[in-house]
């Protein structure tokens, strides 16, 4: 099975969104540049060649995504990057899924969602990609192999924190640091 990766853009003070859920520009490094990267049916405009390389690696490694319902809706309610996307949602929503689609509402069982995503992704990575609550559940359960943080040099002072509600501690090894324009990409191995 492939690696399970938590990937998020984050402010210097640990927030992944403002209180209203807006990303506050944390993802401008993906959309605000001139370095084009194709992913799924989309073209992303990265702010530097280094960030474009990081993003290409991300796209090439990805086999499936797991997101919370709110993050899925905020991303346009479509499979992320044209790949299988597993959405954690209430059980009553699982019945509305079309079996021919790449979007799968899987209930709130994080272990089951991961097992389904890993089966489809095979040897490729499964990305835990959206929603602080979703990320926290996978971290707390010890199911994350790598944490990829895209550190943006801003401070929000309030909003949605990535690492709230955790009761366990983690030992991390820094695997890679890549400087981009307006962002520093850091990969940690858990």
Secondary structure, DSSP 4 states (H G I P E B T S, - for coil): -PPEEEEEEEETTSEEE-TTS--TTTTHHHHSSSEEEEETTEEEEESSHHHHHHHHHHHHHEEEEEEEHHHHHHTTSS-GGGSEEEEE--GGGGGG--TTSSEEE--S-HHHHHHHHHHHHTTSEEEEEE-HHHHHHHHHTT--SEEEEEEES---SSSEESSTT--S----EEEEEEE-SS-EEEEEE-
